[in-house]
Amino acid sequence: MKKLKKIGLLTSGGDAPGMNAAIRAIVRTAKHHDVRVTGIMRGFDGLLQGDIRELSSGDVSDIIHRGGTMLRTARSAEMMTREGQEKAANICNILNLDALVIIGGNGSIAGGMSLSRLGVNVICLPGTIDLDLDCSEYTIGFDTAVNTGMDAINKLKDTSSSHQRCSIIEVMGRHKGYIALWCGVVGGAEEVIVPEDKDTTCHNRVIEQILSNRSTGKTHNMIVVAEGIGDSVALAERIESVTGISTRATILGHLQRGGNPTALDRMWASIMGHEAVEIFTQGARNRVIVAKDGNCAHLDIEEALNITRPYDEKHYKMMKILAL
């Protein structure tokens, strides 16, 4: 078998806490196997522009605890085109890469799949705070994002209780509501609204819950809304108009992407980064590293992107029971 000598490494799409821990694990495991690592700056944009640098073990010192990504990241419109994909594949060949390792979410892995169809060996790691890759039970950055949301809820509850207000907190999650659901459970929310919720009268449901709570003597409420639902300010205005209860909306936005990664994110990132290089040295081609049944595994990239995970209401139902 041909000796594998060199991999490229990039982070793409939205940054996620733990990406640096994954970068560190990839570089140091590669060095253990005497494999060179070419760091590609600014995601696919950097690949297309040849913005690269050789990475040594020393380059990844003192980054495991840092949020963001030392390789920087960007979204690439050019990579969405056939011409851009062919150009990227050609650059990978010019660089003599035996594999391109990509850390990112759905769009990034889809970009990797396009390159795999053009002959590039691609190995992907799930790096997205939204937990919206259906092929993996865990994605790098999710735990940190939930902890950031929980901390904000804790602080808002203090002031909501003092002023007998209703607080609406909008967390990230454009297409999936996992962050909102988890924040709702661990933050003790009274209601959660997620993109998977098909109830077109969900705003009425929230108001009814607040009125019901008031009738039993509850003086403050916490409502968690996913970014994909939005309109948190409008919802706050409507709640105040209908109930007369002072209501404030707080939108966390990109605050949830930052911060030092939690122990869980550092651990999963390290395990997945290590596994990516290990399977590469064993000759694996076009794989996605995933969490499955609590363990690290890997799937064919085409298979991984075709997996769909149905919405399960169990966490929402649990949250409602615990909120009463």
Residue pairs with C-beta under 8 A, 6 or more apart in sequence:
1 283
2 98
4 35
4 98
4 99
4 280
4 281
4 283
5 35
5 36
5 96
5 98
6 35
6 36
6 37
6 38
6 95
6 96
6 97
6 98
7 26
7 30
7 35
7 36
7 37
7 38
7 97
7 98
7 99
7 100
7 101
7 277
7 280
8 37
8 38
8 39
8 40
8 47
8 52
8 92
8 95
8 97
8 99
8 100
8 101
9 23
9 26
9 27
9 37
9 38
9 39
9 40
9 55
9 71
9 100
9 101
9 103
10 39
10 40
10 41
10 43
10 44
10 46
10 47
10 71
10 100
10 101
10 102
10 103
11 19
11 23
11 43
11 69
11 71
11 72
11 73
11 102
11 103
11 104
11 127
12 43
12 44
12 73
12 74
12 75
12 76
12 102
12 103
12 104
12 107
12 108
12 111
13 43
13 73
13 75
13 104
13 105
13 107
13 108
13 127
13 128
14 73
14 104
14 105
14 128
14 129
14 257
15 67
15 68
15 69
15 73
15 141
15 257
16 127
16 128
16 129
16 139
16 140
16 141
16 142
16 144
16 145
16 257
17 67
17 68
17 129
17 140
17 141
17 144
17 145
17 257
17 258
17 259
17 260
17 261
17 262
17 265
18 127
18 140
18 141
18 144
18 261
18 265
18 266
18 268
18 269
19 68
19 69
19 71
19 103
19 127
19 140
19 141
19 269
20 60
20 63
20 64
20 66
20 67
20 68
20 69
20 70
20 261
20 269
21 63
21 64
21 140
21 261
21 265
21 266
21 269
21 270
21 273
22 103
22 125
22 127
22 140
22 269
22 270
22 272
22 273
23 39
23 60
23 63
23 69
23 70
23 71
23 103
23 273
24 60
24 63
24 64
24 270
24 273
25 269
25 270
25 271
25 272
25 273
25 274
25 277
26 37
26 101
26 273
26 274
26 276
26 277
27 37
27 55
27 56
27 57
27 59
27 60
28 57
28 60
29 273
29 274
29 276
29 277
29 278
30 36
30 37
30 277
31 37
31 56
31 57
33 277
33 281
35 98
35 277
35 280
35 281
36 54
37 54
37 55
38 52
38 53
38 54
38 55
38 95
38 97
39 52
39 53
39 54
39 55
39 59
39 71
40 46
40 47
40 51
40 52
40 71
41 51
41 52
41 53
41 71
41 72
42 49
42 51
42 71
42 72
42 73
42 74
43 71
43 72
43 73
43 74
43 75
43 76
43 104
43 108
44 74
44 76
44 78
44 79
44 84
44 88
44 108
44 111
45 51
45 74
45 75
45 76
45 78
45 79
46 52
46 71
46 72
46 74
47 88
47 91
47 92
48 76
48 78
48 79
48 84
48 87
48 88
48 91
50 91
52 95
59 70
60 70
63 70
64 266
64 270
65 260
65 261
65 266
66 260
67 144
67 257
67 258
67 259
67 260
67 261
68 258
69 103
73 104
75 107
76 84
76 111
78 84
78 87
79 85
79 88
79 111
79 114
85 111
85 114
85 115
85 118
86 118
88 115
88 120
89 115
89 118
89 119
89 120
92 100
92 115
92 120
93 119
93 120
97 120
97 121
98 121
98 280
99 121
99 122
99 123
99 280
99 285
100 112
100 115
100 120
100 121
100 122
100 123
101 122
101 123
101 124
101 125
101 276
101 277
101 280
102 108
102 109
102 111
102 112
102 122
102 123
102 124
102 125
103 124
103 125
103 127
103 140
104 124
104 125
104 127
104 128
105 126
105 127
105 128
105 130
105 132
105 133
105 139
106 128
106 132
106 133
106 305
108 124
108 127
109 124
109 126
109 133
109 288
109 301
109 304
109 305
110 305
112 122
112 124
112 301
113 122
113 286
113 301
113 302
113 305
115 122
116 122
116 285
116 286
116 301
121 280
121 285
121 286
122 286
122 287
122 301
123 276
123 279
123 280
123 284
123 286
123 287
123 288
123 289
124 287
124 288
124 289
124 301
124 304
125 140
125 269
125 272
125 273
125 276
125 288
125 289
126 133
126 135
126 136
126 138
126 139
126 140
126 272
126 288
126 289
126 290
126 291
127 139
127 140
127 141
127 269
128 139
128 140
128 141
128 142
129 139
129 141
129 142
129 144
129 145
129 172
129 179
129 256
129 257
130 139
130 142
130 145
130 172
130 173
130 174
130 175
130 176
130 178
130 179
131 138
131 139
131 142
131 176
131 178
131 179
132 139
132 173
132 175
132 176
132 178
133 139
133 290
133 304
134 307
134 308
134 309
135 288
135 290
135 299
135 303
135 304
135 305
135 307
136 288
136 289
136 290
136 291
136 292
136 304
137 290
137 291
137 292
137 293
137 294
138 268
138 291
139 291
140 265
140 268
140 269
140 272
141 257
141 261
141 265
142 178
142 179
142 265
143 261
143 262
143 264
143 265
144 256
144 259
144 260
144 261
144 262
144 265
145 171
145 172
145 179
145 256
145 257
146 179
146 182
146 183
146 186
147 262
148 252
148 255
148 256
148 258
148 259
149 169
149 171
149 179
149 182
149 183
149 187
149 224
149 252
149 256
150 183
150 186
150 187
152 169
152 250
152 252
152 255
153 169
153 183
153 187
153 188
153 189
153 222
153 224
154 187
156 167
156 169
156 222
156 250
157 167
157 187
157 188
157 220
157 222
159 165
159 167
160 166
160 167
160 220
160 221
160 222
160 248
161 219
161 220
163 220
163 246
164 219
164 220
164 245
164 246
165 220
165 245
165 246
165 247
165 248
166 210
166 220
166 221
166 222
166 223
166 236
166 239
166 240
166 243
166 245
166 246
166 247
166 248
167 220
167 221
167 222
167 223
167 247
167 248
167 249
167 250
168 223
168 224
168 225
168 232
168 235
168 236
168 239
168 247
168 248
168 249
168 250
169 183
169 222
169 223
169 224
169 225
169 232
169 249
169 250
169 251
169 252
170 224
170 225
170 226
170 227
170 230
170 232
170 249
170 250
170 251
170 252
170 253
171 179
171 180
171 183
171 224
171 225
171 226
171 227
171 252
171 256
172 179
172 226
172 227
172 252
172 253
172 254
172 256
172 257
173 179
173 180
173 194
173 195
173 226
173 227
173 228
174 195
174 226
174 227
174 228
175 195
175 228
176 194
176 195
176 196
176 226
176 228
177 192
177 193
177 194
177 195
177 196
177 197
177 226
177 228
179 226
179 256
180 192
180 193
180 194
180 224
180 225
180 226
181 192
181 194
181 315
181 316
181 319
182 315
183 189
183 192
183 224
184 191
184 192
184 224
184 316
184 319
185 315
185 318
185 319
185 322
187 222
187 224
188 222
188 322
188 323
189 222
189 223
189 224
189 319
189 323
190 209
190 210
190 213
190 218
190 221
190 222
190 223
190 323
191 205
191 206
191 209
191 221
191 223
191 224
191 323
192 223
192 224
192 225
192 226
192 316
192 319
193 202
193 206
193 223
193 224
193 225
193 226
193 229
194 226
194 228
194 229
194 316
195 226
195 228
195 229
196 311
197 229
199 205
202 229
203 235
203 238
206 223
206 235
206 239
207 238
207 239
207 242
207 243
209 221
210 221
210 239
210 243
210 245
211 243
213 221
214 243
214 245
221 245
223 235
225 232
225 235
227 253
232 249
232 250
232 251
233 249
233 251
235 249
236 247
236 248
236 249
237 247
239 245
239 247
240 246
240 247
261 269
268 291
271 296
272 289
272 291
272 296
275 289
275 296
275 298
276 289
279 287
279 289
279 298
284 298
286 300
286 301
286 302
287 298
287 299
287 300
287 301
288 298
288 299
288 300
288 301
288 304
288 305
289 296
289 297
289 298
290 296
290 297
290 298
290 299
290 304
291 297
299 307
